[in-house]
Amino acid sequence: MKRFSLVIAIILVVFLVPLLAGCSGGGSKNNVAGTWVMKEDSLGIGVGMKLTLKGDGTAAMGPVPAKYKVSGSTVSITNEGGKELLALELKDGKLVSPASSSRKVVYEKE
């Protein structure tokens, strides 16, 4: 019986703990929460625009209210109706547009 308990404990530690640590819950939102400023824009029109991400999942793109979700390293920003406005990836402490995007933007935390 002790051997069985030990095997179960090892399985929990090896598989369950990393799985729970990688969940995109409130902790992940807190990692990106804050004010971000656009530093690069391939179109040249958004430089200086602020993106505010709050710990509760609400956001603002300048004066426009929005919401956001974190899934892995991707931050999806939607309007209040749920339509996606922007998808960014967290890389090296910056929020950047995905490689597949035709518009390259880079936000840095203020």
PyRosetta script that sets phi, psi and omega in degrees:
from pyrosetta import init, pose_from_sequence

init()
pose = pose_from_sequence("MKRFSLVIAIILVVFLVPLLAGCSGGGSKNNVAGTWVMKEDSLGIGVGMKLTLKGDGTAAMGPVPAKYKVSGSTVSITNEGGKELLALELKDGKLVSPASSSRKVVYEKE")
pose.set_psi(1, -37.7)
pose.set_omega(1, 179.6)
pose.set_phi(2, -64.2)
pose.set_psi(2, -37.3)
pose.set_omega(2, 179.9)
pose.set_phi(3, -64.7)
pose.set_psi(3, -41.6)
pose.set_omega(3, 178.3)
pose.set_phi(4, -62.0)
pose.set_psi(4, -44.5)
pose.set_omega(4, 178.6)
pose.set_phi(5, -62.6)
pose.set_psi(5, -38.5)
pose.set_omega(5, 179.0)
pose.set_phi(6, -65.6)
pose.set_psi(6, -42.2)
pose.set_omega(6, 178.6)
pose.set_phi(7, -62.7)
pose.set_psi(7, -44.6)
pose.set_omega(7, 178.7)
pose.set_phi(8, -62.1)
pose.set_psi(8, -43.4)
pose.set_omega(8, 179.5)
pose.set_phi(9, -61.8)
pose.set_psi(9, -41.8)
pose.set_omega(9, 178.9)
pose.set_phi(10, -65.2)
pose.set_psi(10, -42.6)
pose.set_omega(10, 178.1)
pose.set_phi(11, -59.7)
pose.set_psi(11, -44.5)
pose.set_omega(11, 179.2)
pose.set_phi(12, -61.4)
pose.set_psi(12, -44.8)
pose.set_omega(12, -178.5)
pose.set_phi(13, -66.7)
pose.set_psi(13, -44.1)
pose.set_omega(13, -174.8)
pose.set_phi(14, -72.8)
pose.set_psi(14, -38.7)
pose.set_omega(14, -173.5)
pose.set_phi(15, -105.4)
pose.set_psi(15, -44.2)
pose.set_omega(15, -172.7)
pose.set_phi(16, -76.6)
pose.set_psi(16, -43.1)
pose.set_omega(16, -177.5)
pose.set_phi(17, -61.4)
pose.set_psi(17, -49.3)
pose.set_omega(17, 177.4)
pose.set_phi(18, -62.1)
pose.set_psi(18, -34.9)
pose.set_omega(18, 178.4)
pose.set_phi(19, -63.0)
pose.set_psi(19, -46.2)
pose.set_omega(19, 179.0)
pose.set_phi(20, -66.5)
pose.set_psi(20, -36.2)
pose.set_omega(20, 179.8)
pose.set_phi(21, -66.2)
pose.set_psi(21, -29.3)
pose.set_omega(21, -178.3)
pose.set_phi(22, -89.3)
pose.set_psi(22, -1.7)
pose.set_omega(22, -179.8)
pose.set_phi(23, -62.2)
pose.set_psi(23, 142.9)
pose.set_omega(23, 179.6)
pose.set_phi(24, -96.3)
pose.set_psi(24, 78.9)
pose.set_omega(24, 178.2)
pose.set_phi(25, -108.6)
pose.set_psi(25, -151.0)
pose.set_omega(25, -178.5)
pose.set_phi(26, -58.4)
pose.set_psi(26, -33.6)
pose.set_omega(26, 179.4)
pose.set_phi(27, -61.2)
pose.set_psi(27, -39.6)
pose.set_omega(27, 179.2)
pose.set_phi(28, -67.7)
pose.set_psi(28, -38.0)
pose.set_omega(28, 177.9)
pose.set_phi(29, -64.0)
pose.set_psi(29, -38.1)
pose.set_omega(29, 179.9)
pose.set_phi(30, -65.9)
pose.set_psi(30, -26.7)
pose.set_omega(30, 178.1)
pose.set_phi(31, -67.0)
pose.set_psi(31, -30.9)
pose.set_omega(31, -179.2)
pose.set_phi(32, -103.8)
pose.set_psi(32, -8.1)
pose.set_omega(32, -178.4)
pose.set_phi(33, -61.1)
pose.set_psi(33, 141.0)
pose.set_omega(33, 179.2)
pose.set_phi(34, 140.1)
pose.set_psi(34, -172.5)
pose.set_omega(34, 178.8)
pose.set_phi(35, -102.2)
pose.set_psi(35, 128.3)
pose.set_omega(35, -179.6)
pose.set_phi(36, -115.3)
pose.set_psi(36, 141.7)
pose.set_omega(36, -179.8)
pose.set_phi(37, -118.2)
pose.set_psi(37, 132.5)
pose.set_omega(37, 178.8)
pose.set_phi(38, -71.6)
pose.set_psi(38, 120.5)
pose.set_omega(38, -178.9)
pose.set_phi(39, -102.4)
pose.set_psi(39, -26.4)
pose.set_omega(39, 179.7)
pose.set_phi(40, -136.3)
pose.set_psi(40, 141.9)
pose.set_omega(40, 176.6)
pose.set_phi(41, -150.4)
pose.set_psi(41, 118.0)
pose.set_omega(41, -177.7)
pose.set_phi(42, -62.1)
pose.set_psi(42, -22.7)
pose.set_omega(42, 177.1)
pose.set_phi(43, -88.6)
pose.set_psi(43, -15.5)
pose.set_omega(43, 178.1)
pose.set_phi(44, 75.5)
pose.set_psi(44, 10.8)
pose.set_omega(44, -175.2)
pose.set_phi(45, -103.8)
pose.set_psi(45, -16.7)
pose.set_omega(45, -173.4)
pose.set_phi(46, -110.2)
pose.set_psi(46, 1.0)
pose.set_omega(46, -176.5)
pose.set_phi(47, -57.8)
pose.set_psi(47, 130.3)
pose.set_omega(47, -178.8)
pose.set_phi(48, 95.4)
pose.set_psi(48, -13.6)
pose.set_omega(48, 179.6)
pose.set_phi(49, -66.0)
pose.set_psi(49, 140.2)
pose.set_omega(49, -179.1)
pose.set_phi(50, -100.6)
pose.set_psi(50, 141.6)
pose.set_omega(50, 175.5)
pose.set_phi(51, -122.6)
pose.set_psi(51, 118.3)
pose.set_omega(51, -178.9)
pose.set_phi(52, -108.3)
pose.set_psi(52, 122.6)
pose.set_omega(52, 178.1)
pose.set_phi(53, -115.1)
pose.set_psi(53, 119.4)
pose.set_omega(53, -179.2)
pose.set_phi(54, -97.5)
pose.set_psi(54, 155.6)
pose.set_omega(54, -178.0)
pose.set_phi(55, -61.7)
pose.set_psi(55, -17.5)
pose.set_omega(55, -178.6)
pose.set_phi(56, -91.6)
pose.set_psi(56, 5.1)
pose.set_omega(56, 178.7)
pose.set_phi(57, 93.3)
pose.set_psi(57, -1.8)
pose.set_omega(57, 175.1)
pose.set_phi(58, -90.0)
pose.set_psi(58, 158.5)
pose.set_omega(58, -176.6)
pose.set_phi(59, -149.3)
pose.set_psi(59, 171.5)
pose.set_omega(59, 172.8)
pose.set_phi(60, -147.4)
pose.set_psi(60, 131.5)
pose.set_omega(60, 173.7)
pose.set_phi(61, -105.9)
pose.set_psi(61, 95.4)
pose.set_omega(61, -170.4)
pose.set_phi(62, 64.5)
pose.set_psi(62, -126.0)
pose.set_omega(62, 179.8)
pose.set_phi(63, -87.3)
pose.set_psi(63, -2.6)
pose.set_omega(63, -174.3)
pose.set_phi(64, -87.8)
pose.set_psi(64, 119.1)
pose.set_omega(64, 177.2)
pose.set_phi(65, -69.5)
pose.set_psi(65, 145.4)
pose.set_omega(65, -178.2)
pose.set_phi(66, -152.9)
pose.set_psi(66, -179.1)
pose.set_omega(66, 174.7)
pose.set_phi(67, -132.7)
pose.set_psi(67, 160.6)
pose.set_omega(67, 176.5)
pose.set_phi(68, -143.9)
pose.set_psi(68, 156.1)
pose.set_omega(68, 176.3)
pose.set_phi(69, -132.6)
pose.set_psi(69, 146.9)
pose.set_omega(69, 177.5)
pose.set_phi(70, -112.8)
pose.set_psi(70, 127.9)
pose.set_omega(70, 176.1)
pose.set_phi(71, -133.5)
pose.set_psi(71, 105.1)
pose.set_omega(71, -174.6)
pose.set_phi(72, 65.8)
pose.set_psi(72, -120.6)
pose.set_omega(72, 178.3)
pose.set_phi(73, -101.8)
pose.set_psi(73, 6.3)
pose.set_omega(73, -178.3)
pose.set_phi(74, -98.4)
pose.set_psi(74, 132.7)
pose.set_omega(74, 176.0)
pose.set_phi(75, -112.0)
pose.set_psi(75, 115.7)
pose.set_omega(75, 179.1)
pose.set_phi(76, -103.8)
pose.set_psi(76, 124.5)
pose.set_omega(76, -178.8)
pose.set_phi(77, -108.8)
pose.set_psi(77, 127.2)
pose.set_omega(77, -178.1)
pose.set_phi(78, -123.9)
pose.set_psi(78, 158.9)
pose.set_omega(78, 172.6)
pose.set_phi(79, -76.9)
pose.set_psi(79, 177.6)
pose.set_omega(79, -176.6)
pose.set_phi(80, -65.5)
pose.set_psi(80, -18.5)
pose.set_omega(80, 177.2)
pose.set_phi(81, -86.7)
pose.set_psi(81, -5.6)
pose.set_omega(81, 177.9)
pose.set_phi(82, 98.6)
pose.set_psi(82, -0.9)
pose.set_omega(82, 179.0)
pose.set_phi(83, -78.3)
pose.set_psi(83, 129.9)
pose.set_omega(83, -177.8)
pose.set_phi(84, -67.9)
pose.set_psi(84, 127.9)
pose.set_omega(84, 177.5)
pose.set_phi(85, -97.6)
pose.set_psi(85, -35.5)
pose.set_omega(85, -172.0)
pose.set_phi(86, -161.6)
pose.set_psi(86, 141.5)
pose.set_omega(86, 172.2)
pose.set_phi(87, -123.5)
pose.set_psi(87, 128.5)
pose.set_omega(87, -178.9)
pose.set_phi(88, -128.1)
pose.set_psi(88, 157.2)
pose.set_omega(88, 176.3)
pose.set_phi(89, -116.3)
pose.set_psi(89, 138.9)
pose.set_omega(89, 176.8)
pose.set_phi(90, -85.5)
pose.set_psi(90, 113.5)
pose.set_omega(90, -179.8)
pose.set_phi(91, -137.1)
pose.set_psi(91, 125.6)
pose.set_omega(91, 176.1)
pose.set_phi(92, 52.1)
pose.set_psi(92, 39.8)
pose.set_omega(92, 177.7)
pose.set_phi(93, 76.6)
pose.set_psi(93, 10.4)
pose.set_omega(93, 178.5)
pose.set_phi(94, -123.7)
pose.set_psi(94, 153.6)
pose.set_omega(94, 171.9)
pose.set_phi(95, -98.7)
pose.set_psi(95, 120.3)
pose.set_omega(95, -176.2)
pose.set_phi(96, -127.2)
pose.set_psi(96, 154.7)
pose.set_omega(96, 176.4)
pose.set_phi(97, -69.7)
pose.set_psi(97, 148.2)
pose.set_omega(97, 179.5)
pose.set_phi(98, -62.3)
pose.set_psi(98, 155.2)
pose.set_omega(98, -179.9)
pose.set_phi(99, -58.4)
pose.set_psi(99, -29.3)
pose.set_omega(99, -178.3)
pose.set_phi(100, -76.9)
pose.set_psi(100, -9.6)
pose.set_omega(100, -177.0)
pose.set_phi(101, -77.3)
pose.set_psi(101, 141.5)
pose.set_omega(101, 177.7)
pose.set_phi(102, -78.0)
pose.set_psi(102, -20.4)
pose.set_omega(102, 179.2)
pose.set_phi(103, -108.6)
pose.set_psi(103, 121.0)
pose.set_omega(103, -179.9)
pose.set_phi(104, -94.3)
pose.set_psi(104, 121.2)
pose.set_omega(104, 175.4)
pose.set_phi(105, -129.8)
pose.set_psi(105, 149.6)
pose.set_omega(105, 177.7)
pose.set_phi(106, -135.1)
pose.set_psi(106, 124.1)
pose.set_omega(106, 175.0)
pose.set_phi(107, -108.7)
pose.set_psi(107, 138.7)
pose.set_omega(107, 174.0)
pose.set_phi(108, -119.3)
pose.set_psi(108, 144.6)
pose.set_omega(108, -178.9)
pose.set_phi(109, -68.8)
pose.set_psi(109, 135.7)
pose.set_omega(109, -178.9)
pose.set_phi(110, -77.3)
pose.dump_pdb("model.pdb")
